[in-house]
């Protein structure tokens, strides 16, 4: 009977308290990681919207269309068939997003 009591006290202090502390640390690390991921994705979406708007305001597609008027018609047809103006627009938007992610915290 007394041995059971001391075994209970020993298991409580040597197994249950460290297990509880490890569980708390695991939950805190999990919460911090999820908070960091959510914050980073929020900043990424925020900066993507901002700089997509800036790219739309700059209107890169219109400037590319203006530049296409100086090229031969066959080349312009091939460029549009490949979708190069849309690709350039996406790359510039992504580049502006990278710049914004360096500026914004996250």
N, C-alpha and C positions, 0 to 999 in steps of 0.2 A: 504494500500500500504506500509506504513512504518512498519506496523505489520508483513506483509509478509516478508519484508527484515530482520527484527529481528528474525523471526521464521527460516528463511533460515540460518542466521548466527549461531543461537543457535543449529540447527540440524547439521550444518557443524562441529562445534567445539565439540558437545557432542555426535554425532553419527557416522559421517563419518570418522573423524580422528581416533578415537579409533578403529573403525571397520577396517580401513586400517592398523593400527598398529598390530591389532590382526591377520589379514591376513598375514602380513609380518612375524610375529613371527611363525605362523603356517607353512608357506613355508620354513622358515629357519630350523625349527625343522624337517620337512619332509626331506629336503635336507640332514641334518646332519645324520638322521637315515638311509637313503638310502646309504649314503657314508660309514657309519660304517658297515652296512650289506655287501655291496660290498667288502669292504676292508677285512673283516673277511673271507668271502668266498674265496677271492683271496688267502689269506694266507693259508687257509685250503687246497685248491687245490695245491698250491705251496709245502706245507710241505708234502702232501700225495704223490706227485710225487717224491720228494726227498727221502723220507724214504721207498717208495716202491722200488725205485732203490737200496737203501742200502740193503733192505731185499732180493732183487734179487741177489745182489752181495754176500751177506752172504750165499745165497742159502740154506735156511732153509729146503726146500723140499728134497734136496740131503742129508742133515744131518739126516732128519727123515727117508729117505730110508735106509741109513746106519744103523740107529738104528733098523729098522724093520727086518734086517737080523738076529738079535738075538732073534726074537720072533718066535713062532710056525706059520706054514703056515696058519692055520685056523684063528688065531688071526689077522694076517696081512690081510687076505682076508676080514674079518669083518671090520677092521679099514679103509681099502680103500673103502669098500662098503658104509660106513657111511660118507666118505669124510673128515675124521679127519685131514689129512695132509693139505688140502686146508683151513680148518677152522683155524688150528694153524697158518698158514701163514697169513691169514687175520687178526687174532687177534694180532699177533706180528706187522704187518704193522700198524694197528690202534693204538697200544700202542706207536710205534715210532712216529706216527703223533701227538699223545697227547703230547709227550715229545717235539716235534718241536714247537707245538703251545704255549707251556710254554716258549720256548726260543725266538721265533720270536715275534715281536710286533704285536699288532692287536686287 
